[in-house]
Amino acid sequence: MKMYAAHAEQVKKETSQQHRDSCLALLIEGTSDDDTFAALLTITRLVRNNSFTEWDRKNILEAAGLGFLIKFVKSKSLRTCPHPGLYTSAILSFLSCWTVEPYIAQLPDIRELLDVVNDVISPDSCYNEDSSNDSCFSYKQMCRDVEEIVCNLAKHELGVEYLIQSQTLKFMFEYACSSSCQDVTFVLASLSAVVQTRGENVLNIDPDTFYTLMTMAVSRLEQTSVMEEKIASAKILTSFLTGVATIEINAQMDWVIKLVQVLHKLIRLKLAPDDCQGFLSLVCVLVSTAGPHVFNYDIREGCHFLKTVVAHISVEV
């Protein structure tokens, strides 16, 4: 088995080098914008298919850079050309793939392309209306690409800084509450991670938007029957609550009361220690932010919730 694995690794390495050299040749030998665009399409397809080693992927994307895409955006009026959605869709497709590479996700030049992202997810986006009349692109696919781009950038400190500077995160919080959002859990995971590290004050989150997001996360925690998804929702809620500093949270809010009830039911289940730890962590941060009043008699199941938590911890100890 070890010999087979070593052979497979060697074959992938050699194949990756061949793809890299071929793509570099396409970039170097291209004499027109059409040639460069075709080369970038080939590179994107190979990156999506995981045809490169990490080393070769970095090298080829470093060679490709963002210069052509920036030139592409600046040289074409995406609003007045015959199919603006088609060009925007192509740019987003490239970026959603390329930003998986940390080198690309942290390039300062990417800030010049985030305006395109903002145009897609802004509340008054023209692409949502145009997509129904234009078969050349899919607005839903554009939204999925945007979600990937934001997620990839949010994994890096520089990427988060770019998202803040460009106002993309501000738009993203509003987008997460809209019907255009394609994968709410995926988006909330990215946003909650940023809030946990940066705090909601830096991001200027509207309190009503924050409450809406928390309500959505609590609903997903309650409604899904898949334990992995419940744990993911609990992690999202924990991250949001950990980063909150100025937005008011109290035990009388509807989503807090619902969260208490859901956690009470979950902790009463016989869960694996690691699974239960995620829910207990959420309990701790909930008490820290909303106050010990979540255990009061006037909160439905509040007192029973306290007894359940204490009993569970006692058993674990």
C-alpha positions as CSV (number, residue, x, y, z in Angstrom):
1,M,0.0,0.0,0.0
2,K,2.8,2.4,0.8
3,M,4.5,1.7,-2.5
4,Y,1.2,2.3,-4.3
5,A,0.6,5.6,-2.4
6,A,4.2,6.7,-3.2
7,H,3.8,5.9,-6.9
8,A,0.4,7.8,-7.0
9,E,2.0,10.8,-5.4
10,Q,4.9,10.8,-7.8
11,V,2.5,10.5,-10.8
12,K,0.4,13.4,-9.5
13,K,3.6,15.5,-9.0
14,E,4.7,14.8,-12.6
15,T,1.3,15.5,-14.0
16,S,1.1,18.7,-12.0
17,Q,4.4,19.9,-13.4
18,Q,3.3,19.2,-16.9
19,H,0.1,21.2,-16.4
20,R,2.0,24.0,-14.8
21,D,4.5,24.2,-17.7
22,S,1.7,24.1,-20.3
23,C,-0.2,26.9,-18.6
24,L,2.9,29.0,-18.2
25,A,3.6,28.6,-21.9
26,L,0.0,29.7,-22.7
27,L,0.5,32.9,-20.5
28,I,3.9,33.7,-22.1
29,E,3.1,33.0,-25.7
30,G,-0.4,34.6,-25.8
31,T,-0.4,37.6,-28.1
32,S,-3.9,38.9,-27.4
33,D,-6.5,39.4,-24.6
34,D,-8.4,36.5,-26.0
35,D,-5.3,34.3,-25.7
36,T,-4.8,35.4,-22.1
37,F,-8.5,34.9,-21.3
38,A,-8.3,31.3,-22.7
39,A,-5.2,30.6,-20.6
40,L,-6.9,31.8,-17.5
41,L,-9.9,29.6,-18.3
42,T,-7.6,26.6,-18.6
43,I,-5.8,27.4,-15.3
44,T,-9.1,27.8,-13.5
45,R,-10.4,24.5,-14.8
46,L,-7.3,22.7,-13.6
47,V,-7.3,24.4,-10.2
48,R,-11.0,23.4,-9.7
49,N,-10.1,19.8,-10.7
50,N,-7.3,19.8,-8.1
51,S,-4.8,19.0,-10.9
52,F,-1.9,20.9,-9.3
53,T,0.1,20.3,-6.2
54,E,-0.1,23.1,-3.7
55,W,3.4,24.3,-4.8
56,D,2.5,24.3,-8.5
57,R,-0.9,25.9,-7.9
58,K,0.8,28.8,-6.0
59,N,3.4,29.2,-8.8
60,I,0.9,29.3,-11.7
61,L,-1.6,31.6,-9.9
62,E,1.3,33.9,-8.9
63,A,2.3,34.0,-12.6
64,A,-1.3,34.7,-13.7
65,G,-1.9,37.4,-11.1
66,L,-4.9,39.7,-11.0
67,G,-3.6,42.3,-13.5
68,F,-5.6,41.0,-16.4
69,L,-8.9,40.8,-14.4
70,I,-8.4,44.4,-13.2
71,K,-7.7,45.5,-16.7
72,F,-10.7,43.6,-17.8
73,V,-13.0,45.4,-15.3
74,K,-11.6,48.8,-16.1
75,S,-11.6,48.5,-19.9
76,K,-15.2,47.3,-20.2
77,S,-18.3,49.0,-19.0
78,L,-20.1,46.1,-17.2
79,R,-23.2,48.2,-17.1
80,T,-23.6,49.1,-20.8
81,C,-22.1,46.1,-22.6
82,P,-24.7,43.7,-24.3
83,H,-24.3,41.1,-21.6
84,P,-22.9,42.7,-18.4
85,G,-23.9,39.7,-16.3
86,L,-21.8,37.4,-18.5
87,Y,-18.6,39.4,-17.9
88,T,-19.2,39.8,-14.2
89,S,-20.0,36.1,-13.9
90,A,-16.7,35.2,-15.5
91,I,-14.7,37.4,-13.1
92,L,-16.4,36.0,-10.1
93,S,-15.9,32.4,-11.3
94,F,-12.1,33.1,-11.6
95,L,-11.9,34.7,-8.2
96,S,-14.0,32.0,-6.3
97,C,-11.5,29.5,-7.6
98,W,-8.3,31.5,-7.3
99,T,-8.8,32.9,-3.8
100,V,-8.5,29.3,-2.4
101,E,-4.8,30.1,-2.8
102,P,-3.7,32.2,0.2
103,Y,-1.3,34.2,-2.0
104,I,-4.2,35.5,-4.1
105,A,-6.5,36.0,-1.2
106,Q,-4.0,38.4,0.4
107,L,-3.0,40.4,-2.7
108,P,-3.7,44.1,-2.2
109,D,-4.9,44.3,-5.8
110,I,-7.9,42.2,-5.0
111,R,-9.5,45.3,-3.4
112,E,-10.0,46.6,-6.9
113,L,-12.1,43.6,-7.8
114,L,-14.3,43.7,-4.6
115,D,-16.4,46.4,-6.2
116,V,-17.7,43.7,-8.6
117,V,-18.6,41.6,-5.6
118,N,-20.4,44.5,-4.0
119,D,-22.4,45.1,-7.2
120,V,-23.8,41.6,-7.1
121,I,-24.8,41.4,-3.4
122,S,-25.9,45.0,-2.8
123,P,-29.7,45.3,-2.1
124,D,-30.2,47.2,-5.4
125,S,-28.2,44.8,-7.5
126,C,-29.1,45.0,-11.2
127,Y,-28.0,41.5,-11.9
128,N,-30.8,39.9,-9.9
129,E,-33.3,41.5,-12.2
130,D,-31.3,40.9,-15.4
131,S,-30.8,37.2,-14.8
132,S,-34.4,36.3,-15.6
133,N,-34.0,37.8,-19.0
134,D,-30.5,36.8,-19.8
135,S,-29.7,33.1,-20.3
136,C,-25.9,33.9,-20.6
137,F,-25.4,33.8,-16.8
138,S,-27.0,32.6,-13.6
139,Y,-27.5,35.1,-10.7
140,K,-27.6,32.1,-8.3
141,Q,-24.2,30.9,-9.5
142,M,-22.8,34.5,-9.2
143,C,-24.1,34.5,-5.6
144,R,-22.5,31.1,-4.9
145,D,-19.2,32.4,-6.2
146,V,-19.4,35.6,-4.1
147,E,-20.0,33.4,-1.0
148,E,-16.9,31.4,-1.8
149,I,-14.8,34.5,-2.4
150,V,-15.8,36.1,0.9
151,C,-15.2,32.8,2.8
152,N,-11.7,32.5,1.3
153,L,-10.7,36.0,2.1
154,A,-12.2,35.8,5.6
155,K,-9.7,33.1,6.5
156,H,-6.8,35.6,6.4
157,E,-6.2,38.8,8.4
158,L,-5.3,40.8,5.3
159,G,-8.3,39.4,3.5
160,V,-10.7,40.5,6.4
161,E,-9.1,43.9,6.2
162,Y,-9.8,44.2,2.5
163,L,-13.4,43.1,3.0
164,I,-13.9,45.7,5.7
165,Q,-12.2,48.5,3.7
166,S,-14.3,47.8,0.6
167,Q,-17.6,47.6,2.6
168,T,-18.1,44.1,1.3
169,L,-18.7,42.7,4.8
170,K,-21.3,45.4,5.4
171,F,-23.2,44.3,2.3
172,M,-22.6,40.6,3.2
173,F,-24.5,40.9,6.5
174,E,-27.5,42.4,4.7
175,Y,-27.1,39.8,1.9
176,A,-27.2,36.9,4.5
177,C,-30.7,38.0,5.5
178,S,-32.0,38.2,1.9
179,S,-33.6,35.5,-0.3
180,S,-30.6,35.8,-2.6
181,C,-28.3,34.0,-0.2
182,Q,-27.6,30.5,-1.5
183,D,-26.0,28.8,1.5
184,V,-27.0,30.6,4.7
185,T,-25.0,28.3,7.1
186,F,-21.9,28.7,5.0
187,V,-22.2,32.5,4.9
188,L,-23.0,32.7,8.7
189,A,-20.0,30.6,9.5
190,S,-17.7,33.1,7.7
191,L,-19.4,36.2,9.2
192,S,-19.4,34.8,12.7
193,A,-15.7,33.9,12.5
194,V,-15.0,37.5,11.6
195,V,-17.2,38.9,14.4
196,Q,-15.4,36.6,16.9
197,T,-12.0,38.0,16.0
198,R,-12.8,41.6,15.1
199,G,-15.9,42.4,17.2
200,E,-19.2,43.7,15.9
201,N,-18.3,47.3,16.6
202,V,-15.5,47.4,14.0
203,L,-17.8,46.1,11.4
204,N,-20.6,48.6,12.2
205,I,-23.3,45.9,12.2
206,D,-26.9,47.1,12.5
207,P,-28.4,45.6,15.6
208,D,-31.6,44.6,13.8
209,T,-29.6,42.8,11.2
210,F,-27.6,41.0,13.9
211,Y,-30.8,39.9,15.7
212,T,-32.1,38.6,12.4
213,L,-29.0,36.6,11.8
214,M,-29.1,35.1,15.4
215,T,-32.8,34.2,14.9
216,M,-31.8,32.4,11.6
217,A,-29.0,30.5,13.3
218,V,-31.2,29.5,16.3
219,S,-33.9,28.2,13.8
220,R,-31.3,26.1,12.0
221,L,-30.0,24.7,15.3
222,E,-33.6,23.7,16.2
223,Q,-34.8,22.5,12.8
224,T,-32.0,20.3,11.4
225,S,-32.1,16.7,12.4
226,V,-28.4,16.1,11.5
227,M,-26.1,16.4,14.5
228,E,-23.2,17.7,12.5
229,E,-25.4,20.6,11.3
230,K,-26.5,21.3,14.8
231,I,-22.9,21.4,16.0
232,A,-22.1,23.8,13.1
233,S,-25.0,26.1,14.1
234,A,-23.9,26.0,17.7
235,K,-20.4,27.0,16.7
236,I,-21.8,29.9,14.6
237,L,-23.9,31.2,17.6
238,T,-20.9,30.8,19.9
239,S,-18.7,32.8,17.6
240,F,-21.2,35.6,17.2
241,L,-21.9,35.9,20.9
242,T,-18.1,35.8,21.7
243,G,-17.5,38.8,19.5
244,V,-20.4,40.9,20.7
245,A,-19.5,43.9,22.8
246,T,-21.9,46.8,22.2
247,I,-25.1,45.2,20.8
248,E,-27.7,44.7,23.6
249,I,-28.5,41.1,24.4
250,N,-30.9,40.2,27.2
251,A,-32.8,37.1,28.4
252,Q,-36.1,38.5,27.4
253,M,-35.4,38.5,23.6
254,D,-37.4,36.0,21.6
255,W,-34.4,34.4,20.0
256,V,-32.6,34.1,23.4
257,I,-35.6,32.4,24.9
258,K,-35.9,30.0,21.9
259,L,-32.2,29.3,22.2
260,V,-32.6,28.4,25.9
261,Q,-35.4,26.0,25.1
262,V,-33.4,24.3,22.2
263,L,-30.2,24.0,24.3
264,H,-32.3,22.5,27.2
265,K,-33.6,19.7,24.9
266,L,-30.1,19.1,23.4
267,I,-28.2,18.8,26.6
268,R,-30.8,16.3,27.9
269,L,-29.8,13.9,25.1
270,K,-27.1,11.3,25.5
271,L,-24.5,12.8,23.3
272,A,-20.8,12.0,22.6
273,P,-18.5,14.1,24.9
274,D,-17.1,16.2,22.0
275,D,-20.6,16.9,20.7
276,C,-21.9,18.0,24.0
277,Q,-18.9,20.2,24.7
278,G,-19.9,22.4,21.7
279,F,-23.3,23.0,23.2
280,L,-22.0,23.6,26.7
281,S,-19.6,26.2,25.3
282,L,-22.6,27.9,23.8
283,V,-24.3,27.8,27.2
284,C,-21.3,29.5,28.8
285,V,-21.1,32.3,26.3
286,L,-24.8,32.8,26.3
287,V,-24.8,33.3,30.1
288,S,-21.8,35.6,29.7
289,T,-23.6,37.9,27.2
290,A,-27.3,37.6,28.1
291,G,-26.6,37.3,31.9
292,P,-27.6,34.6,34.4
293,H,-31.3,35.7,33.9
294,V,-31.5,33.0,31.2
295,F,-31.9,30.6,34.2
296,N,-34.7,32.5,35.9
297,Y,-38.1,31.1,36.6
298,D,-39.8,33.6,34.4
299,I,-37.9,32.3,31.4
300,R,-39.7,29.2,30.1
301,E,-37.7,26.2,31.1
302,G,-35.0,28.5,32.5
303,C,-34.8,26.8,35.9
304,H,-35.0,23.4,34.4
305,F,-32.2,24.4,32.0
306,L,-29.9,25.3,34.9
307,K,-30.6,22.0,36.6
308,T,-29.9,20.1,33.4
309,V,-26.6,21.9,32.8
310,V,-25.4,21.3,36.3
311,A,-26.4,17.7,36.3
312,H,-24.7,17.1,33.0
313,I,-21.5,18.7,34.1
314,S,-21.6,16.7,37.4
315,V,-21.8,13.5,35.4
316,E,-18.9,14.5,33.1
317,V,-16.8,15.4,36.2
